[in-house]
Amino acid sequence: MTDSKKNKKSGRPWRDNIEAVTMAIIMAVFLKYFIIEAYKIPTGSMQPTLMGATFDDSGKGIFDRILVDKLSYHFRDPVRWEIVVFKYPLDRSKNFIKRICGMPDEELKIENGDLFARKDESEPYRVLRRPRPIQREILKRLDMERNWKVQPGSKGWTVDGSELVAEGPGAAVFPRTSPYVEDLHHDGYPGTMVSKLRRTARSSGEHRVGDLRIDGEVEARAECTAVLFQFKEGTRHYEMTIPGPAAPDDARPSIHVSDGSQSSPIEERTEFAEHPYRLRAGKNVDFGAQNLNDLLQLEVDGEVLVRMEIPAASDQRANITVRLEGGGAEFEDLQAYRDIYYTSDRAAVSSWKIGPEHYFMLGDNTQDSADSREWRLVGQRGSDGKVHFGNRRGNENPRKVTGRPAGTEVYFRDLYGERHVYLQSEIESVAGPEAPLVPRALITGRAILVFWPIVPSLDVYRLKWIH
């Protein structure tokens, strides 16, 4: 072999390595900016869907790692309820992650904790109902431990958290510790985490929540004629009935609505399932009963047996009663949930008009989320007459620093992420408008998967698809 051939052959590994490294870098950059990217969730604004929980002041906690699909939106527009990553319109150097709740060319309203939308003022608002997988994802689990009150006359009834054993007819009410369900900040977190959470300065328990669900397994005794789930919402009563083994052969599950109010009662009516159905003695079945977004629904083994739409209720004082007639039953995995109660810092009822190619974003943890409801701009006019606008956020922006030789300095970050430093004596604040909307061009990806963390000691296994 000649020297020239040896040199040529010995040089190829270097070239091959350089080519491999270059292609790896190109592919990594291509994947990150155009196809898929990993993110860490730093806050609890999307809890319980995405966890960003901090424990005490140590900085330790549960912080989800997620994968974001950045390819889909090159071929289609976002749709309502998707969780998206976007450039924060008031500081475009930051990425935010929220759920799309308001769509282009519509008017969005928050009232009594629910979301409503309409296309224009000529039509009435309609309540926004989430698809079933999304609704189940965002329901907040309520604490069941020592939170049932067995009613007088209920003999042989014992309740231990998620298990209820009833030897005969009777009833138990949830919750016991409060007359009504409220929007407590820690709702939705696994029970082992609640005691470790750092307390938030945000509100907790300030609103009563009418949208509730209960589910689990039930095994009826042979003498039981009916298993009933009663939802109270203000003066209204919604009674959902599953016939028991001792019920007539032609008995059908039903929903009955009544109202004790004399001023503005709703029509008393009953809706029956299409076909007869009775529980079988000694057989476990899954059940679900709910009052969510003005829709009553009763399910058995995952099948919706009967449902009924109802008018919106302004009185949100609500609780749940489990009642048995004729005989007893055993319940396992009994769990109550509440829906998100959307709040607004402006009024009990708030609405926004959304223009073309813009979206309205909300966090699933409405009490602890900096989202479209509260975004505001503030401006600073310097001595040169130029005005820079940026995010107005408490004492973070603008931020004053005293004790400087020339006087108090003001640090201000504009909506492009650039920092400006002024002397307070040389600037003028300019009131900025509300800025609640996210332009389509700033939406960069869709959250699809949580792949970490896994913490057995806290009963946390964060591996799931994102809805």
C-alpha positions, -999 to +999 in steps of 0.1 A: +000+000+000+014+034-010+019+062+015-007+084-002-033+056+002-024+052+039-027+090+045-061+091+027-075+061+047-062+074+080-079+108+074-114+094+069-123+087+105-117+124+114-139+135+085-166+109+094-166+120+131-169+157+121-198+149+098-215+128+124-212+155+151-223+182+126-254+162+116-262+154+153-261+191+161-283+200+131-308+173+139-309+183+176-315+220+166-341+209+140-359+187+165-359+214+192-372+243+171-395+225+147-406+191+160-404+184+197-389+200+229-389+192+266-400+217+292-400+219+330-432+232+347-420+257+373-453+268+390-487+254+400-507+274+375-518+243+356-524+220+386-537+193+387-531+187+349-495+198+352-477+199+385-454+227+396-456+223+434-431+239+457-426+225+493-420+252+520-391+275+513-365+249+503-372+251+466-379+213+465-411+200+451-428+182+422-420+198+388-434+180+358-412+175+327-433+175+296-428+170+258-442+196+235-452+190+199-439+219+178-448+204+144-486+202+144-492+239+144-473+243+111-502+225+095-532+235+115-545+261+140-549+254+177-583+243+190-601+250+222-590+232+254-555+223+241-526+231+264-501+252+245-467+268+249-465+304+237-443+335+239-457+357+267-471+387+248-461+411+276-425+397+278-416+378+247-384+365+262-405+341+284-424+310+275-458+304+292-480+273+292-518+276+295-550+261+282-568+277+253-603+287+265-613+316+242-612+313+204-608+339+176-639+361+168-660+353+199-669+369+232-659+349+263-676+354+297-668+341+332-699+339+355-703+320+387-671+301+380-681+288+346-671+298+311-696+309+284-691+320+248-710+335+219-701+347+184-718+381+186-742+401+208-772+390+188-771+355+202-772+342+238-742+329+256-737+291+257-719+273+285-686+258+274-684+220+281-652+202+278-648+169+260-650+140+285-613+131+286-604+167+293-631+171+319-619+141+338-583+154+336-591+187+353-614+176+380-600+183+414-601+154+439-615+164+472-603+152+506-625+122+517-609+114+550-633+120+580-654+142+557-687+123+557-716+130+581-739+100+586-775+112+590-796+103+620-815+071+616-788+055+594-782+023+614-751+003+607-735+030+586-697+033+588-675+055+566-637+053+564-625+077+537-632+061+504-651+031+518-687+032+530-705+002+545-743+005+551-762-024+568-796-008+560-813+023+546-800+057+555-779+086+542-745+104+545-736+139+535-704+152+520-686+174+532-689+171+569-663+198+578-682+225+559-718+230+549-707+234+513-679+226+489-654+255+485-625+262+461-597+253+484-563+258+470-550+223+478-578+205+461-565+182+434-531+175+450-524+139+462-531+138+499-495+130+508-484+163+492-509+187+508-491+190+542-458+197+524-470+225+501-457+260+505-486+282+515-497+305+487-506+342+491-535+337+467-571+332+478-584+299+491-619+289+499-635+322+489-660+307+465-686+280+468-685+255+440-717+240+425-701+218+399-694+184+416-690+147+407-689+115+428-679+081+415-667+047+428-680+011+430-712-001+447-724-035+457-760-035+467-777-059+491-806-080+480-832-060+499-820-026+485-846-009+463-826+022+453-792+038+454-795+076+452-770+105+447-785+139+457-768+171+447-778+203+464-771+236+445-786+265+464-823+259+467-822+233+440-821+195+445-809+171+418-817+134+427-801+106+406-815+071+412-801+037+403-828+010+410-816-017+434-821-055+433-854-053+451-868-027+427-896-037+401-884-054+370-893-024+348-875+002+370-854+026+351-826+049+363-837+085+366-828+121+373-853+143+392-850+181+396-869+202+421-865+237+436-875+249+470-873+286+460-905+307+457-888+335+438-872+319+408-878+281+409-868+259+380-894+235+365-898+203+385-892+174+361-879+138+358-859+122+331-858+084+328-832+061+311-843+046+278-842+010+291-849-007+324-819-014+346-814-027+382-783-034+403-777-071+409-773-082+445-737-089+454-722-076+422-698-047+421-705-020+395-688+013+387-709+044+389-706+081+383-730+110+391-723+146+384-736+181+380-710+198+357-715+229+335-753+228+337-755+192+327-767+164+351-755+129+342-757+094+357-733+066+346-730+029+353-700+009+341-688+038+320-721+041+301-743+072+304-777+060+313-795+093+317-787+130+314-805+163+317-796+199+308-805+226+334-804+264+335-774+280+351-776+285+389-764+317+405-764+301+440-734+278+442-739+264+477-735+227+471-730+193+487-736+156+479-757+131+497-755+093+492-788+077+502-800+041+503-837+029+503-850-005+513-816-020+523-779-016+525-749-015+502-711-013+502-692+014+484-655+012+475-631+038+459-657+065+468-643+098+455-658+133+452-645+160+429-651+196+421-647+215+388-625+245+383-642+276+396-628+303+373-623+336+391-618+372+379-602+400+398-625+426+382-661+415+390-684+386+396-691+386+358-663+395+334-663+393+296-637+398+268-640+402+230-615+382+211-604+394+177-592+374+146-561+353+150-561+358+188-567+334+218-577+337+254-556+316+278-564+303+313-546+282+339-563+251+353-554+264+388-573+296+385-564+309+420-527+307+413-523+315+376-510+347+358-532+344+327-553+363+303-577+375+331-551+399+346-525+408+320-520+445+319-494+468+302-476+497+318-454+522+301-424+543+311-416+575+293-379+585+297-362+619+294-358+613+257-396+612+253-397+575+242-422+552+258-415+515+264-444+492+274-441+461+294-458+437+318-472+453+349-467+427+376-468+438+413-434+450+425-415+429+399-420+452+370-413+481+372-389+475+402-375+504+422-341+503+439-334+529+465-301+541+479-283+547+446-259+577+445-279+595+419-313+587+435-338+559+432-335+538+401-363+521+383-356+488+364-381+481+337-384+451+313-403+458+281-425+434+262-395+422+241-375+413+273-351+442+271-342+459+304-342+496+308-328+516+338-341+550+346-338+575+374-372+578+390-369+616+389-365+615+351-394+592+340-432+593+338-454+563+341-479+558+313-511+538+319-513+509+296-543+489+283-554+455+292-536+429+271-554+396+276-550+380+242-522+359+226-516+363+188-516+331+168-480+338+157-468+336+194-481+300+199-452+276+194-464+242+204-488+218+221-481+199+253-486+162+247-468+141+274-457+142+310-427+119+314-413+128+348-411+128+379-418+095+397-418+099+435-431+067+452-428+083+487-454+109+478-475+086+457-466+106+426-462+089+392-463+116+366-463+096+334-493+103+313-507+118+281-519+154+284-555+163+277 
